[in-house]
Amino acid sequence: MATEIPDLLISEVGPRDGLQSIKAIMPTADKFKWIDALVAAGLREIEVGSFVPASHLPQMADTALVVRHALQHRGVTIMALVPNRRGAAAALEAGVHKLTIPVSASAAHSLANVRKTREQMVEELYAIVQLRDAIAPGVKIEAGMSTAFGCTLQGAVPEDEVIWLAQQCIAAGADETGLSDTTGMANPAQVRRLFNKLRAAIGVKCGAAHLHNTRGLGLANCLAAYEVGVRTFDSSQGGIGGCPYAPGASGNVVTEDLVFMFEAMGLNTGVDLEKLFAARLLLQAGLPGEPIYGMTPEAGLPKGWLQRSPSHGS
């Protein structure tokens, strides 16, 4: 039978957002095995690292090697985060399919994270777009709107400023921009309201929901985003990760729990949960002693659970 087209896209960010805030460094060979297992589980978009100085994030020193390995998997979008034009040049040379540019809605977080004002980051984004257009026009660019729902450094972030900054990013040439709950401060009502405002402002260029589970609202916030039309969700296997430059910014949404929620609702994610659990074992093997999270893998699948796997067809 024909393979079902997934109802939504789960974008796995564990190899980047997950690993960047863990002091232990996963060996490159273990990263290869983990990413291979994520692909085998059906994940079709993976952020495999970031192109930043190794002195800042030694966990990401091997990103070019990881990109080249991941590119062996046909049909999988390989992403990398780049904070500036230099990082973008390295990522494009490595052959990524998509660049993620962190643009902080919080003025304080922007200075802490990338040492630039928000306006300077829009200028940097424009320079990256020009570079992309010149040497790799097929590569997509997403401006990730960090701290869109609040910031542990400055507190509340006015929603009008978030929308204004998103519009500036689209005007600078980004293909899309999504909203990131970097510090885990969002609630479902806020998620619905801000994504509705974003779509009204930029239409189909409204991108992914990148939501954290810092205060236990990750899945509720993902469901709220789905209800207002979001169809791309960032998550991290084992719930690892967070921003090292935002105090208290821990706890990505757990990929295993997110897939289970949507599949239990009757939606096709294209991800096989049993194979995702197998990938989790490789994550644990690559980070021995590090805590990983997830209620679904710990509780197990319900008795009689039969996932509507994409390999089964409809």
VENNOR-V657619 format. One record per residue. N is the residue number from 0. SS is DSSP state (H for helix, E for strand, - for the rest). PHI is phi as a letter, one per 30 degrees, with the letter a starting at -180 (999 if undefined). Layout:
N,SS,PHI
N,SS,PHI
//
This chain:
0,-,999
1,-,d
2,-,d
3,-,d
4,-,d
5,-,e
6,-,d
7,-,a
8,E,c
9,E,c
10,E,c
11,E,d
12,-,c
13,H,e
14,H,d
15,H,c
16,H,d
17,H,d
18,H,d
19,H,d
20,H,c
21,-,c
22,-,d
23,-,d
24,-,c
25,-,d
26,-,e
27,H,e
28,H,d
29,H,d
30,H,d
31,H,e
32,H,d
33,H,d
34,H,d
35,H,e
36,H,d
37,H,d
38,H,d
39,H,d
40,-,d
41,-,j
42,-,d
43,-,c
44,E,b
45,E,b
46,E,d
47,E,c
48,E,l
49,E,b
50,-,c
51,-,b
52,-,e
53,-,d
54,-,d
55,-,d
56,-,b
57,H,d
58,H,d
59,H,c
60,-,d
61,-,c
62,H,e
63,H,d
64,H,d
65,H,d
66,H,e
67,H,d
68,H,d
69,H,d
70,-,d
71,-,d
72,-,d
73,-,d
74,-,i
75,-,c
76,E,d
77,E,c
78,E,c
79,E,b
80,E,d
81,-,b
82,-,c
83,-,a
84,H,d
85,H,d
86,H,d
87,H,d
88,H,d
89,H,d
90,H,d
91,H,d
92,H,d
93,H,d
94,-,j
95,-,d
96,-,c
97,E,a
98,E,c
99,E,c
100,E,c
101,E,d
102,E,b
103,E,d
104,-,d
105,-,d
106,H,d
107,H,d
108,H,d
109,H,e
110,H,d
111,H,d
112,H,d
113,H,b
114,-,h
115,-,b
116,-,d
117,H,d
118,H,d
119,H,d
120,H,d
121,H,d
122,H,d
123,H,d
124,H,e
125,H,d
126,H,d
127,H,d
128,H,d
129,H,d
130,H,d
131,H,e
132,H,d
133,H,d
134,H,b
135,-,a
136,-,d
137,-,d
138,-,d
139,E,d
140,E,b
141,E,c
142,E,c
143,E,d
144,E,d
145,E,d
146,-,h
147,-,d
148,-,c
149,-,k
150,E,b
151,-,d
152,-,d
153,-,c
154,E,j
155,-,d
156,-,c
157,-,e
158,H,d
159,H,d
160,H,d
161,H,d
162,H,d
163,H,e
164,H,d
165,H,d
166,H,d
167,H,d
168,H,d
169,H,d
170,H,d
171,-,d
172,-,j
173,-,d
174,-,d
175,E,a
176,E,b
177,E,c
178,E,c
179,E,c
180,-,c
181,-,e
182,-,c
183,-,i
184,-,c
185,-,d
186,-,b
187,H,e
188,H,d
189,H,d
190,H,d
191,H,e
192,H,d
193,H,d
194,H,d
195,H,d
196,H,d
197,H,d
198,H,d
199,H,d
200,H,d
201,H,b
202,H,i
203,H,d
204,H,d
205,E,d
206,E,c
207,E,d
208,E,c
209,E,c
210,-,c
211,E,c
212,-,c
213,-,e
214,-,c
215,-,i
216,-,c
217,H,e
218,H,d
219,H,d
220,H,d
221,H,d
222,H,d
223,H,d
224,H,d
225,H,d
226,H,d
227,-,c
228,-,j
229,-,d
230,-,b
231,E,b
232,E,b
233,E,d
234,E,a
235,E,b
236,H,e
237,H,i
238,H,i
239,-,d
240,-,j
241,E,k
242,-,d
243,-,d
244,-,c
245,-,b
246,-,e
247,-,i
248,-,d
249,E,c
250,-,i
251,E,d
252,-,d
253,E,d
254,H,e
255,H,e
256,H,d
257,H,d
258,H,d
259,H,d
260,H,e
261,H,d
262,H,d
263,H,d
264,-,d
265,-,j
266,-,c
267,-,c
268,-,c
269,-,i
270,-,c
271,-,d
272,H,d
273,H,d
274,H,d
275,H,d
276,H,d
277,H,d
278,H,d
279,H,d
280,H,d
281,H,d
282,H,d
283,H,d
284,H,d
285,H,d
286,-,b
287,-,e
288,-,i
289,-,d
290,-,d
291,-,b
292,-,b
293,-,k
294,H,d
295,H,d
296,H,d
297,H,d
298,H,d
299,-,i
300,-,d
301,-,e
302,-,e
303,-,i
304,-,d
305,-,b
306,-,d
307,-,d
308,-,d
309,H,d
310,H,d
311,H,d
312,-,i
313,-,c
//
